[in-house]
Amino acid sequence: MSLSLSVVVCTHNRATDLARCLDALCKLHESPEIIVVDSASEPPVRNLVESYADRLPGLRYAREDRTGLSRARNRGVAEARGAVIAFLDDDAAPRPDWAGKIVAPFEADAGVGCAGGACLAEFNGVARPRWLSDRLLQFAGITRFGPDAREARSSVEWPFGANIAFRAATLDTVEGPFPERLGRDGTTLLSGEESALVHALLVAGWKVWLEPGAAVGHTVHPERCRSRYYWRRLWWAGVSRARAADAPRGLGLRLVAAAATRFVLYAVTRDRVHLYRTAETAGFLVERVRLLRSST
């Protein structure tokens, strides 16, 4: 790698997952800077992180006492020294060649501002329900943009935060850079912070690249194999869209109109992704009403 790489792993109360991630980072072919941001874990994971110091010479620990994934990611950006800053979820295990492959698009094209790798489902002994389709698994952080490296064609293909990288220089031009009104915080499933950042970079003229060879195994936890998770996940997706600064006018009406179509699609395909997406409409409408009332 000619461009230096910083890898930011944000973690909150998931020591077992973090250990698995760090084990995988020990097997990388390269030795990037690694920053673990402890987002208000109780107990703190400092001792766990420091136990890897001999195997990960570029490892550093940072403590963020206030919860919030966006806040933790912004702390990671402030701590990072690399020309490329990559983010891994604490339940993602990168393949040994991941570091070189996630940096490669930035080296090949100076116009690439963001690159995302594949997130491959790992159930780790949990039986995958028959109703858990590939389309639904996207809401558990599993990508499905195919085997070919290319530019993202639409927001549907934008990379996931579990395996995403940015040219560090681009982040200096974006406020935040991760908007702290969005993203996980405590037990909520608020999301959308990386999408907001990707959108800002596209508006500024940067390219978003998909690099499926830069793969991680992303754990599908038992709760993500249960129906109630997807009702909650899609509800919070709607809340996230309502809070997004770039939400287009008329989105609520389009979501309402789409709800009836989704019931029909579910009846025809039996793919529950269509059923659960009606919760997105409900979450969006409830949050928009709340925001309107709070502004008056």
C-alpha positions as CSV (number, residue, x, y, z in Angstrom):
1,M,0.0,0.0,0.0
2,S,1.4,3.4,-1.0
3,L,-1.4,5.3,0.9
4,S,-1.4,4.9,4.7
5,L,-4.4,3.4,6.2
6,S,-6.1,4.0,9.6
7,V,-8.8,1.5,10.7
8,V,-11.4,2.7,13.1
9,V,-13.4,0.1,15.1
10,C,-16.2,1.6,17.3
11,T,-17.5,-0.7,20.0
12,H,-20.2,-0.6,22.7
13,N,-20.7,-3.4,25.2
14,R,-19.7,-6.1,22.7
15,A,-16.4,-7.4,24.0
16,T,-16.8,-10.9,22.5
17,D,-17.4,-9.4,19.0
18,L,-14.6,-7.0,19.5
19,A,-12.2,-9.8,20.3
20,R,-13.2,-11.6,17.1
21,C,-12.6,-8.5,15.1
22,L,-9.2,-7.9,16.6
23,D,-8.2,-11.6,16.0
24,A,-9.0,-11.1,12.4
25,L,-7.0,-7.8,12.2
26,C,-4.0,-9.7,13.6
27,K,-4.1,-11.8,10.4
28,L,-4.0,-8.9,7.9
29,H,-1.2,-9.0,5.4
30,E,-0.5,-5.3,6.1
31,S,-0.1,-3.5,9.4
32,P,-2.3,-0.4,9.4
33,E,-2.9,2.0,12.2
34,I,-5.9,0.6,14.3
35,I,-8.0,2.8,16.6
36,V,-10.5,1.2,18.8
37,V,-13.1,3.8,20.0
38,D,-14.7,2.5,23.2
39,S,-18.2,4.1,23.0
40,A,-19.1,4.2,26.7
41,S,-18.8,0.4,27.2
42,E,-19.4,-0.8,30.8
43,P,-17.0,-2.1,31.8
44,P,-14.5,-0.4,29.5
45,V,-12.7,-2.6,27.1
46,R,-9.2,-1.0,27.5
47,N,-7.7,-4.1,29.0
48,L,-9.0,-6.3,26.2
49,V,-7.6,-3.9,23.6
50,E,-4.3,-3.6,25.3
51,S,-3.9,-7.3,25.4
52,Y,-3.5,-7.2,21.6
53,A,-0.7,-4.6,21.7
54,D,2.1,-7.2,20.9
55,R,0.2,-8.6,17.9
56,L,-1.0,-5.2,16.6
57,P,1.8,-2.7,16.8
58,G,-0.3,0.1,15.3
59,L,-3.1,-0.4,17.8
60,R,-4.5,2.6,19.9
61,Y,-7.4,2.9,22.3
62,A,-9.7,5.9,22.7
63,R,-12.5,6.3,25.2
64,E,-15.7,8.2,24.3
65,D,-17.8,8.6,27.5
66,R,-21.0,9.6,25.7
67,T,-22.9,7.0,23.7
68,G,-23.6,7.4,20.0
69,L,-22.1,5.7,17.0
70,S,-21.7,8.9,15.0
71,R,-20.0,10.5,17.9
72,A,-17.6,7.5,18.2
73,R,-16.9,7.6,14.5
74,N,-16.1,11.3,14.6
75,R,-13.7,10.6,17.5
76,G,-12.0,8.0,15.3
77,V,-11.6,10.5,12.5
78,A,-10.0,13.0,14.9
79,E,-7.6,10.3,16.1
80,A,-6.7,8.9,12.7
81,R,-3.4,9.7,10.9
82,G,-3.8,7.8,7.7
83,A,-4.5,9.1,4.2
84,V,-7.4,6.6,4.0
85,I,-9.7,6.1,7.0
86,A,-11.7,2.8,7.1
87,F,-14.4,1.8,9.5
88,L,-15.2,-1.7,10.6
89,D,-18.1,-2.7,12.9
90,D,-16.9,-4.6,16.0
91,D,-18.8,-7.7,14.7
92,A,-17.1,-7.6,11.4
93,A,-14.0,-9.8,10.7
94,P,-11.9,-8.7,7.7
95,R,-10.3,-11.2,5.4
96,P,-6.4,-11.2,5.5
97,D,-6.2,-9.3,2.2
98,W,-8.8,-6.7,3.2
99,A,-6.5,-3.7,4.0
100,G,-4.8,-3.7,0.6
101,K,-8.0,-4.1,-1.3
102,I,-9.9,-1.4,0.5
103,V,-7.1,1.1,-0.2
104,A,-6.6,0.1,-3.9
105,P,-9.5,2.2,-5.3
106,F,-8.0,5.3,-3.7
107,E,-4.6,4.6,-5.2
108,A,-6.0,3.8,-8.6
109,D,-8.2,6.9,-9.0
110,A,-7.7,10.3,-7.3
111,G,-11.4,11.0,-7.7
112,V,-12.5,8.2,-5.4
113,G,-13.7,9.7,-2.1
114,C,-15.4,6.6,-0.6
115,A,-15.0,2.9,-1.1
116,G,-17.0,0.1,0.4
117,G,-16.3,-3.6,0.6
118,A,-18.5,-6.7,0.8
119,C,-20.2,-7.7,4.1
120,L,-20.7,-11.5,4.0
121,A,-23.2,-13.2,6.3
122,E,-21.8,-15.3,9.1
123,F,-24.4,-17.0,11.2
124,N,-21.9,-18.7,13.6
125,G,-24.1,-21.7,14.4
126,V,-27.4,-19.9,14.4
127,A,-29.9,-21.4,11.9
128,R,-30.9,-19.0,9.2
129,P,-34.7,-18.8,9.0
130,R,-36.2,-19.7,5.6
131,W,-38.0,-16.3,5.5
132,L,-34.8,-14.3,6.0
133,S,-34.2,-13.4,2.3
134,D,-31.0,-11.8,0.9
135,R,-33.0,-8.6,0.4
136,L,-34.0,-8.6,4.0
137,L,-30.5,-9.4,5.1
138,Q,-29.4,-6.0,3.8
139,F,-31.1,-4.6,6.9
140,A,-28.8,-6.7,9.0
141,G,-25.7,-5.2,7.3
142,I,-25.2,-7.7,4.5
143,T,-24.3,-6.4,1.1
144,R,-25.6,-7.7,-2.3
145,F,-23.9,-5.5,-4.9
146,G,-22.4,-8.4,-6.8
147,P,-18.9,-9.6,-7.6
148,D,-17.6,-6.7,-9.9
149,A,-15.7,-3.7,-8.7
150,R,-17.4,-0.5,-10.0
151,E,-18.9,2.8,-9.1
152,A,-22.2,2.8,-7.1
153,R,-25.1,3.4,-9.4
154,S,-27.6,4.6,-6.9
155,S,-28.2,5.1,-3.1
156,V,-29.5,1.5,-2.9
157,E,-25.9,0.4,-3.6
158,W,-24.1,2.8,-1.2
159,P,-21.6,1.0,1.1
160,F,-22.5,0.0,4.6
161,G,-20.8,1.4,7.7
162,A,-19.6,-2.1,8.7
163,N,-17.0,-2.0,5.9
164,I,-16.5,1.5,4.5
165,A,-13.5,3.8,3.8
166,F,-12.9,7.4,3.0
167,R,-10.1,9.5,1.6
168,A,-9.1,11.4,4.8
169,A,-8.8,14.7,2.9
170,T,-12.5,14.6,1.9
171,L,-13.6,14.4,5.6
172,D,-12.0,17.8,6.3
173,T,-14.5,19.4,4.0
174,V,-17.7,17.9,5.5
175,E,-19.3,19.1,8.7
176,G,-19.3,16.4,11.4
177,P,-18.3,14.5,9.3
178,F,-20.8,11.9,10.6
179,P,-24.0,13.8,11.6
180,E,-24.6,13.1,15.3
181,R,-28.4,13.5,15.0
182,L,-28.3,10.1,13.2
183,G,-26.7,6.7,13.9
184,R,-27.1,4.2,16.7
185,D,-27.3,5.5,20.2
186,G,-28.0,3.2,23.1
187,T,-30.7,0.7,22.3
188,T,-32.2,2.7,19.3
189,L,-31.7,1.5,15.8
190,L,-31.4,4.9,14.3
191,S,-29.2,4.8,11.2
192,G,-28.4,6.8,8.1
193,E,-25.2,8.6,9.3
194,E,-22.9,7.0,6.7
195,S,-25.5,7.6,3.9
196,A,-25.6,11.3,4.8
197,L,-21.8,11.4,4.5
198,V,-21.7,9.5,1.2
199,H,-24.4,11.9,-0.2
200,A,-22.4,14.9,0.9
201,L,-19.3,13.6,-0.9
202,L,-21.2,12.8,-4.1
203,V,-22.6,16.4,-4.1
204,A,-19.0,17.6,-3.7
205,G,-18.1,15.7,-6.8
206,W,-16.3,12.6,-5.4
207,K,-16.8,9.1,-6.6
208,V,-18.2,6.2,-4.5
209,W,-16.6,2.9,-5.4
210,L,-17.7,-0.7,-4.6
211,E,-14.9,-3.1,-4.0
212,P,-16.3,-6.6,-3.3
213,G,-12.9,-8.1,-3.0
214,A,-12.4,-6.1,0.2
215,A,-14.6,-8.5,2.2
216,V,-15.5,-8.9,5.8
217,G,-17.5,-11.6,7.6
218,H,-20.3,-9.8,9.3
219,T,-22.0,-11.6,12.2
220,V,-25.8,-12.1,11.9
221,H,-26.6,-12.2,15.6
222,P,-29.5,-14.4,16.9
223,E,-31.8,-11.3,17.4
224,R,-31.4,-10.5,13.7
225,C,-32.9,-13.9,12.9
226,R,-36.2,-12.9,14.6
227,S,-39.1,-11.2,13.0
228,R,-39.4,-8.5,15.7
229,Y,-35.9,-7.2,14.9
230,Y,-37.0,-6.3,11.3
231,W,-40.1,-4.5,12.5
232,R,-37.9,-2.4,14.8
233,R,-35.1,-2.0,12.2
234,L,-37.4,-0.7,9.5
235,W,-39.4,1.5,11.9
236,W,-36.1,3.2,12.8
237,A,-35.1,3.4,9.2
238,G,-38.2,5.5,8.7
239,V,-37.3,7.7,11.7
240,S,-33.8,8.1,10.2
241,R,-35.2,9.2,6.8
242,A,-37.5,11.7,8.5
243,R,-34.5,13.2,10.4
244,A,-32.2,13.3,7.4
245,A,-31.4,16.9,6.2
246,D,-31.6,15.8,2.6
247,A,-35.0,14.1,2.7
248,P,-36.8,15.1,-0.5
249,R,-40.1,16.9,-0.4
250,G,-43.1,14.7,-0.8
251,L,-41.2,11.6,0.5
252,G,-44.0,10.9,3.0
253,L,-46.7,10.8,0.3
254,R,-44.5,8.5,-1.8
255,L,-44.0,6.1,1.2
256,V,-47.7,6.0,1.9
257,A,-48.5,5.3,-1.8
258,A,-45.8,2.6,-1.8
259,A,-47.2,0.8,1.3
260,A,-50.2,-0.6,-0.6
261,T,-47.9,-1.9,-3.4
262,R,-45.7,-3.5,-0.8
263,F,-48.6,-5.5,0.6
264,V,-49.3,-6.8,-2.9
265,L,-45.7,-7.6,-3.5
266,Y,-45.6,-9.6,-0.2
267,A,-48.7,-11.5,-1.2
268,V,-47.2,-12.4,-4.5
269,T,-43.5,-13.1,-3.5
270,R,-43.9,-14.0,0.2
271,D,-40.6,-12.0,0.7
272,R,-41.1,-10.4,4.1
273,V,-38.9,-7.4,3.1
274,H,-42.0,-5.9,1.5
275,L,-44.1,-6.5,4.6
276,Y,-41.5,-5.0,7.1
277,R,-41.0,-2.0,4.9
278,T,-44.5,-0.8,5.8
279,A,-43.0,-0.2,9.3
280,E,-40.6,2.3,7.6
281,T,-43.6,4.3,6.4
282,A,-45.1,4.4,9.9
283,G,-41.8,5.4,11.5
284,F,-41.3,8.2,9.0
285,L,-44.8,9.6,9.4
286,V,-44.7,9.5,13.2
287,E,-41.3,11.2,13.4
288,R,-42.3,13.9,10.9
289,V,-45.3,14.7,13.0
290,R,-43.2,14.8,16.1
291,L,-40.6,17.1,14.4
292,L,-43.4,19.4,13.1
293,R,-44.9,19.7,16.6
294,S,-41.6,20.4,18.3
295,S,-40.8,23.2,15.8
296,T,-44.0,25.1,16.5
